[in-house]
Amino acid sequence: MMTVMRNKSTHPGAKRAAQSRKEATHERIVEVAARAIRRSGYAGTGVADIMKEAGLTHGGFYAHFASRETLLAEAADRAGAEAVSLSADIAAAAAPEQSLQAVMQAYLSQQHLEDVENGCPVAALGSEMHRQAPEVRHAATRHIKAMIDMVARQLPDWGTPDAHQQAMFMVSSMVGTMMMARAVDDPRLSEALRVAALKHFSEVGK
């Protein structure tokens, strides 16, 4: 009787385990890249540095991504999703009449100012986005729209064109304020910019 020798690596369980490990590694690379682009910018984020920070060899990169642009697009997608999700969680935790102010206060806080690599990617990368590959810009655009929609839902007249327009203006103002607050080298001016924006919108949503 002939005995059929089976390669253990082809067993369905082994395949699933290998796939699970690959997916976990993929996620780790994207997570590291999402922080890296916010910290160092798109131009300052290299594949070798990301792989090293993830605890992996440079040579393994192409087992997960077709190109650097593919990774940057996934990283932008991850960073944007995290930022919108955090703001939505802050809004949900606040009283309905205070949700919008809670979101703005968190966004324009000293903590967000300092924690660039875990904060809003638009405020961290806005000036670079127009130079990126289409897939990177598309990922950023999707989450900018999501942030606008999230803010609009906190407004009393949510669902109207006016609410959407107001939300666009508010998100633009928050992002612009944070970019300027980080750009200046005067801590008092940085704080004053953020306080001024909060004061301007203090009555919105009440």
N, C-alpha and C positions, 0 to 999 in steps of 0.2 A: 504494500500500500504506500502510495506516495504521500508524503507529509508536506503540506503547504506552509511555508515559512512566511509569517506576516511581520512586516516592519512595524514596530510599536508606534512609530511616529505617525503612521497612517490611521491609527485607531481614532474613531470619532471623538472620544474623550480627550485624547492627546491633541487633536486638531483644535478643539474648542479651547483647551488650556493655552495653546500657543497663540491662538487668535486673541484670547483675553489678555495675555501678556503684551501682545503687540498693541492692542487698543489702549491699555494702561500706559504704555510707553509713549504712544502717540499723544495721549492727553497730557502727560507730563511735559512733553516738549512744547505743546501749545500753551500750557499754563505758564511755563517759564518765558516763552516768547511774548505773551500778553503783558507780562510785567516789564520785560526788557524794552519793548517798543515805547512804553510810557516813560520809562526811566531814561533811556538813551536816544530815543527818536528812531525813526525808520532807518535813516542813513547810518546811525551809530550802532545798529543791531546786526551783528554778523552771525552767520550760521554756526561757525566754530565756537563762538562764545556761548550761544544758546545751548548747544549740545554739551559743552563742558559744564555749564551751570546745571543742566539736567542730569549730569552724571553719566553721560553717554559719549561714545566716540564719534568723531566727525564723519567717519565713513558710513555710519548707520543712518545718516540723514535721509538718503534717497530711498530707503526702504519704507519711508513714511510720507514723503512729500516729493512731488514732481519737480518743484523749483522753490527758490527762496520766496518768490512772490506768492506761491500757494500757502506757504507757512505764514507769511505776513497777513494774508487775507484771513486765515483761520484765527490768527492772534488778534487781529482787529475785531473780528466777529466775537471772540471770547471776551475781550476787554469791554466792548460796547454792551454786550449782554449783561456782564457783571455790573456795570455802572447803572444801567436802567433798572435792573432787578433790585439793587440796593436802594435806589431812590423810591421805587414802588413799595418796598418793605417799610421804609421810613414813613411814607404817606399812609400806609395801611395801619401802622402802629399808633398814629396820631388821631386825635378826635377829628371828625369830618371837617369841622370849620377851621381846624388848625393844620390840616394836612399839607397844604401848599406852603405855608410858612415854615413848617418842619423840613420840607424838602429843600427850600431855599437856604435855610439856616445851616443845614448839613452841608450843602454844596459849597457855600461861601465861608465855611468854617476854617479855622486855623489848621485843624487836623487834615482837611482835604488839601489845603494849600501845601502842607509839608509832605503828605503821603502821595506823591506823584505816581509812583508805580502801581498803586492800587486804586487810583482815582479815575475820574472821567477821561477817557482817551481823547475826546475832542479838545478839551482844554489843554491836554498835554501835547497833542500832535496836530492841532488844527492848521497851523501854518505850513505843515509838510504835506498835508493830505492831497492837495491838488497835483503834486508831483508823482503820486504813487500809481501803480498799475490799476487798470479798471476794476479788477476783482477786489483789490484792497479798498478802493473808494466806494465800491458798491456795498461792501460790508459796513463801512462807516456810515454811509447814507441810510442804510436800513435801521441802524440803531439811533441815529439822529431823529428820524421820523418816529421811532418808538418812544424816545424821550419826550418829544413834543406831544404825542398822544397821551402819555402818562400825565404830563402837566395839565393838559386840557381837561382831563377827567377830574381834576381837583377844583376846577372852576365852577361857580354856581350855574352858569349858562352852558355847561358842557353839552356838546352835540350841535351847537350852532356854529356858523362860520366865524362869528366874532370870537368865540372861545378859542377856536383853532388859531386864529390870527394872533390873539393875545398870548397864547402859549408859545407860538413861534418867536414872538418878541421877547418873552421872558427867558426862554432857553438861550436865545442869542445873547441876551444881556448877562445871564449867569456865566456862560462860557467866556464871553469877552472880558468880563470883570475878573474872572479867575486867571485868565491868560495875562492880563495887565498886572494883577496883584503878584504874580510870580515873576514877571519881567523886571519890575523895579527893584532897586537895591536899598530902598528906604522902607524899613518895617512899618513905620508910622503911616506912610502913604499907602502901603499895601493893605493895611488894616482899614484905613479911611475909605479906600475904594470899595471894599467889601461892605462896610457899614453903610455907605451911601446907597449902594444898590439895594440892600435890605430895607433901608428906610423908605426908598422910593416905592417899593412894592409892598410895604407893610399893611396897606389897606386892601390889597387885592385878595379876593377869595373870601372876604368877610361878609 
